[in-house]
Amino acid sequence: MAPLPYVELHAHSCWSLREGASATDEMVDRALALGYPALAITDHDNLYGAMEFAQAAKERGLRAITGVELTVAGLRTQDSGLRTAAANRANESSVLSPQSSHLTVLAQDLAGYRNICRLLSKAYLTHGKDSPLTELEWLFEHNEGLIVLSGCRSGVLSAECGMLEAVEVAGTFRDVFGDRFFVELQHHDVYGDGQRIAWLADVAERAGVEVVATNNAHYHERERHRLNDVLVAIRHRLTLDSSHEVRRPNSEFYLKHGEAMVQRFARYPRAVPNTLAIAERCTFDLTTDLPFRLPDHKDLPDGATMDSHLRGICEPAFRRKYSILDPANEADGRARLERELALIEKHKLAGFFLVYWEILQMVSEVAQRLHGRDPRLPSDERPVGRGRGSSVSSIVCYLIGLSHIDPVKNNLYLDRFLNEELHSLPDIDLDFPRDIRDEILKLVYHRFGDDHAALVCAFPTYQFKSAVLDIGKVLGLPVPVLAKLNKLGGHFSSAHDIAAEMEHIPEMKALIDGPIWKDLIELAHQVAGFPRHISQHVGGVVISAEPIMSMVPVEPARMDGRYVCQWDKDSVDDARFVKIDFLALGMLSAVNECLDIVEDTRGIRVDLGRVPHDSKEIFDSIEAGDTMGVFQIESRAQIQTLPRTRPRNLDDLAVQVAIIRPGPIMAGAFHPYMEYRERLARGEPIVVDYGHPELAPLLEECLGETLGHVLYQDQVLQISGAVAGFTPGQADKLRRAMSRKRSSEAMQALAAEFYEGAKANGVSRDAAAVAFEKMAAFASFGFPKSHAVAFALLAYESTWLRYYYPAEYYCALFN
């Protein structure tokens, strides 16, 4: 028998932090298995996971309904004054004040979604991050496009307030929302549920509103209830044994079969069909319906277009950098410039680049004020900031001052940054000295307006150490034993690795099969990758022509008067928002201060742009491992490997920066590469092993410079093209799927495309599998060659300053 139609309209994911016990993809997969045509995720007072949910649902063919469970302040009724439903601590784990209750709110359309964003923003900015209360007056004012359900046991309708008052409350909502207000019925086999929902149905009938069935799901399947109990205990800082009063009373809070819901609400025949009717009314699609507009560029010359103005900025810099200073590369540079400008015009990105250029003009003013930068210098000459990441491969970025690396001379691969099939906005990261970075943020807020700029958030997730400590304490395990186990976990250890690590300690190996330790291992496996708390991205800022809080909710940031939006960099990217990364780099601060000290004490201003990059003395120092106090190559691992790799130019140094990273190490590239380098240094011939005989002629061009191993993200794209015939756009989609935690469905589909493409190219399945594994093992932890070259240059410059001006350099470094 086919599943009876039902849509869960009140469900929580792991984004109800330390409460929801299932990931969004688990919720989506279970909903599909149950035959749901749609699903609503209504996390507690946030939209942290809304975009992730929408993307996961779309990939799998499920319709996502965007919603939220709001904590609302007390309701004032005509006769009884302030009336609120206190939290039933036996049934609801959220900490509620005696004057708050819950409402389930769904976005019917774009207007409704915007109103949810505004309500949440106002709640956080008015009442703070710890208790984001939505006042009912705000909800009534911003009611357009919202469908409201009366909530769970802690909802606005409670038997404690009496029938007359409950009818009045329901009538108030009916008068504001009309047929967009429903009385919510939930039955979890808790004592008194039957009488409670009968009473609620009576309230609905007297008030003239419809009822709807929901299950307030906090996990996708019954078996996950144990994790829900543990997370609630963690939230309340209690052990599992002492947390009965705040945990849910049983294991019924999961996604249920439509037939089970029909049977459970048989006395209320409209309750289940209304879930479908409501779902049909919720047409908003977060993946496609959220418009974004970049702030307009100021001071566009008369008669100019965005594209012509961008070209007009690039051309004088091109003449200086190529026609005059580097005519040997002028033809290649011109071809590169024309290609980039054509792509920028095709994707309508000129305004995007001009906004960055405008910010650079502000940066130059700050540098002039703080460090005496010559105001006559154009922004591309001796740029104050340093580009990092894939944008360093762009000649347009180089010419307008967003990058300090010549992409033509360094043979940098463009398609990772900009290609014909661009699926998201290009990502431009900029490093600045700390003092300048702080000033830039103030200027950006002033230029675009406080309501049009917000910092991007981040979500530290449960890994080995946090899972061991949080879950172990809740289970009552001895803290000293947990601390000993935690020492085994490395920086990149997963919560999945606990059992394997326990095998290394004899006294712990004997504990693995004990019931509590088995519990810890299983629960840690389930919670691995869940968000643990909200944090702030190191430098990402979103800017928008529209107020940010009508696009995504915001919360107070650590800096007074600033906001942080409720989406991380991946959600911001999926929404195609413009995110500008202003990163504070301590070494740039030290370099700037060193140059200032040299000028003050010796009367000369060193221009690092004119320092030769082939100094034998500098590379001798680097090769000897004499790199303490310089950028990127001063760690113990770097000092030990430098005498083995013997870098003699910037390309070698870029490899050195890239190889001491988790990606090459986890991909098994580190030791074979080192062996090759040592043999080459001894003058011995080598035959590079590409992993399979069929791959050698295909991969020699893209992996030859790194001796057959993937060290840069660009190489993932190049391998995809060489083996499977992927276009740069397809290849970048695969790279993104490999590097993001939430793309398992997309990853599987793209993997199938890769193998099909390889087959069409005449590549065997075995050879294709070797190539795919090379990419997959690396992609999550690597960076593009352009980034490595940018960091290699700063490593060289810091070594140069330390060599020629040691007193000034160390003074700046210690400062």
Secondary structure, 3 states (H helix, E strand, C coil): CCCCCCCCCCECCCCCCCCCCCCHHHHHHHHHHCCCCEEEECCECCCCCHHHHHHHHHHHCCEEEEEEEEEEECEEECCCEEECCCCCCCCCCCCCCCCEEEEEEEECCHHHHHHHHHHHHHHHHHHCCCCCCECHHHHHHCCCCEEEECCCCCECCCHHHCHHHHHHHHHHHHHHHHHHEEEEECCCCCCCHHHHHHHHHHHHHHHCCEEEECCCECECCHHHHHHHHHHHHHHCCCCHHHCCCCCCCCCCCECCCHHHHHHHCCCCCCCCHHHHHHHHHCCCCCCCCCCCCCCCCCCCCCCCCHHHHHHHHHHHHHHHHHHHCCHHHHHHHHHHHHHHHHHHHHCCCHHHHHHHHHHHHHHHHHHHHHHCCCCCCCCCCCCCCEEEHHHHHCHHHHHHCCCCCCCCCCCCCCCCCCCCCCCCCCCCEEEECHHHHHHHHHHHHHHHCHHHEEEEEECCECCHHHHHHHHHHHCCCCHHHHHHHHCCCCCCCCHHHHHHHHCCCHHHHCCCCCHHHHHHHHHHHHHCCCECCCEEEEEEEEECCCCHHHCCCEEECCCCCCEEECCCHHHHHHCCCEEEEEEECHHHHHHHHHHHHHHHHHCCCCCHHHCCCCCHHHHHHHHCCCCCCCCCCCCHHHHHHHHHHCCCCHHHHHHHHHHCCHHHHHCCCHHHHHHHHHHHHCCCCCCCCCCCHHHHHHHHHHHHHHCCCCCCHHHHHHHHHHHHCCCHHHHHHHHHHHHCCCCHHHHHHHHHHHHHHHHHCCCCHHHHHHHHHHHHHHHCCCCCHHHHHHHHHHHHHHHHHHHHCHHHHHHHHHC
